Amino acid sequence: CVSVMDPTGTGIEVLAPNSETRWFSAELLEVVGHSRARIQYVDVLGEALTEEVVDFKQCRQKPEAGMEDTPAVGEKVEYPFEDSAGRAGFQVGIVDRAAGEFCFVKPVEGARAQIFETTQLRPVQESVAIAVASTDRLAVPPALRAWVQTADAGGCFKATQAATGLLGCSVQKGDPSSVLLIGADEAIRKGKIVLEIHFFHQGHIQNFHERYEKSSERLQELEEICNSGVTD
């Protein structure tokens, strides 16, 4: 577990109004009832913008996969865009030209082609709406509350989310006492099991490091005593 959490929080994308090919990146903040969500749009740097309550039917999980190979001319891809309000996302386009590591992509909804590096593109995703969701919290042991705010823990949360199908798995800012889990009931159940295993092992790792540090400090004290010619 080594990476930080995705800058778009829980990895949600929200379908743009009057479009079937443009998806905004957003952070899922909370579930409203069982069919709606309060989300927060983000810019290209992952900084928070406006909030909105939307239907889960307008949302999908953010895909992780990028392009493995240079797409062919005429192939549909998804490429990054930013609207006039600064909201970032991806939309579907068609490769107009390809030159080495660069592609000219034209939106399917008109406008002229833009140039992108292949690494900025991703395959067209199957737009599966998010199912009904719930929220729950898992208490964090006091000894691990500093750790859960680190990049290492963020990587563990992201891995747990991917492995269990959760929509969200994170510690809320300023409150390290619990982990917020968002998703279907079964995904939450699995997420709790995985996190409890993480907590168990992380507790043992921290205890080992604490014992090691104390032993090292004591060894250093003994060396200083020996070097000074003083005995107990």
SVG drawing of the C-alpha trace seen along z (x, -y; Angstrom):
<svg xmlns="http://www.w3.org/2000/svg" viewBox="-34 -29 71 39">
<polyline fill="none" stroke="black" stroke-width="0.4" points="0.0,0.0 2.0,-3.0 -0.1,-5.4 -2.2,-8.4 -6.0,-8.5 -7.3,-9.5 -7.7,-13.3 -11.3,-12.9 -12.1,-11.3 -14.3,-8.2 -13.9,-7.9 -17.3,-9.0 -18.2,-10.4 -21.4,-12.3 -23.1,-12.5 -23.2,-16.1 -26.7,-17.5 -28.1,-16.9 -25.2,-14.6 -24.5,-10.9 -20.8,-11.3 -19.5,-13.8 -18.7,-12.8 -17.6,-15.1 -15.2,-13.9 -16.6,-14.4 -16.2,-13.3 -19.0,-11.4 -19.7,-13.1 -22.7,-11.2 -25.7,-9.1 -29.0,-10.9 -31.7,-8.3 -30.9,-5.3 -31.1,-6.7 -29.4,-10.1 -25.9,-11.4 -24.4,-14.6 -21.4,-15.1 -18.7,-17.8 -17.2,-18.5 -13.4,-18.9 -11.1,-20.8 -8.2,-19.3 -6.0,-19.4 -8.6,-17.6 -9.5,-20.8 -13.0,-21.0 -15.6,-23.1 -19.4,-23.2 -21.6,-20.7 -24.8,-19.2 -27.3,-16.4 -27.8,-14.0 -29.5,-10.8 -27.3,-7.7 -28.6,-6.9 -26.5,-9.9 -23.3,-8.4 -20.7,-5.8 -17.5,-4.7 -14.4,-6.4 -12.5,-3.9 -8.9,-3.2 -7.6,-1.9 -5.8,-4.0 -4.8,-3.2 -2.3,-0.4 -1.6,-1.0 -1.9,-3.9 -5.5,-3.9 -6.2,-3.5 -7.6,-6.3 -11.4,-6.2 -11.4,-4.5 -13.5,-6.0 -11.7,-7.0 -12.4,-9.1 -10.3,-12.2 -10.0,-14.9 -11.9,-18.1 -12.8,-21.1 -16.0,-23.1 -16.4,-26.9 -17.0,-26.5 -13.7,-24.7 -15.2,-21.2 -13.0,-18.5 -14.0,-15.2 -13.8,-12.9 -15.8,-12.8 -16.0,-10.5 -14.2,-11.4 -12.9,-9.9 -9.3,-9.6 -8.7,-11.8 -5.0,-11.3 -2.2,-9.5 1.4,-10.4 3.8,-8.5 2.7,-9.2 0.2,-11.8 -3.3,-11.7 -5.7,-14.2 -9.2,-13.6 -12.4,-15.0 -15.5,-15.1 -18.5,-13.0 -20.7,-16.0 -18.9,-18.3 -16.1,-20.9 -12.6,-20.6 -9.9,-18.0 -7.5,-18.5 -4.1,-16.9 -3.4,-14.7 -0.7,-12.3 -1.8,-8.7 -1.3,-8.4 -4.1,-11.1 -6.6,-8.9 -8.6,-5.9 -10.9,-3.4 -14.6,-4.2 -16.2,-2.9 -19.4,-1.0 -21.7,-3.5 -23.2,-1.4 -25.2,-3.4 -24.3,-3.0 -26.7,-0.7 -28.5,-1.8 -26.0,-2.6 -25.7,-2.9 -23.1,-4.3 -21.5,-2.9 -18.4,-3.6 -15.7,-1.4 -14.0,-2.6 -10.2,-3.1 -8.2,-1.9 -6.7,-4.9 -3.1,-3.7 -3.8,-3.9 -5.5,-7.3 -2.2,-9.0 -1.5,-6.3 -4.9,-6.5 -4.2,-10.0 -1.0,-9.1 -0.4,-8.3 0.3,-4.7 -3.2,-4.3 -4.7,-6.1 -3.3,-3.5 -4.8,-0.7 -8.2,-2.4 -8.0,-2.7 -7.0,1.0 -9.9,2.0 -12.3,0.0 -11.2,1.7 -11.2,5.2 -14.7,5.0 -16.6,2.9 -17.1,0.0 -17.9,-3.4 -16.0,-5.1 -13.5,-4.2 -11.8,-7.1 -11.2,-8.9 -12.9,-12.3 -10.8,-15.3 -10.2,-16.2 -11.9,-13.0 -9.5,-10.0 -11.7,-8.1 -13.5,-6.1 -13.4,-5.1 -16.4,-6.0 -17.6,-3.3 -20.1,-3.9 -21.6,-1.3 -23.9,1.7 -24.5,3.5 -22.5,6.6 -19.6,4.3 -19.6,2.6 -19.6,6.0 -16.6,7.1 -14.9,3.7 -15.1,4.0 -13.5,7.4 -10.6,6.3 -10.0,3.1 -10.1,5.1 -7.3,7.3 -5.4,4.2 -5.8,2.7 -4.7,5.9 -1.5,6.2 -0.7,2.5 -1.0,2.6 1.6,5.4 3.9,3.4 3.7,0.3 4.4,2.3 7.4,3.8 8.8,0.4 8.1,-1.0 10.0,1.9 12.8,1.5 13.2,-2.2 13.2,-1.7 15.9,1.0 18.0,-1.2 17.7,-4.1 18.8,-1.8 21.7,-0.4 22.9,-4.0 22.8,-4.9 24.9,-1.8 27.4,-2.7 27.7,-6.2 28.3,-4.9 31.0,-2.5 32.7,-5.2 32.8,-7.5 34.3,-4.9 31.4,-5.0 29.7,-1.9 26.4,-1.4"/>
</svg>
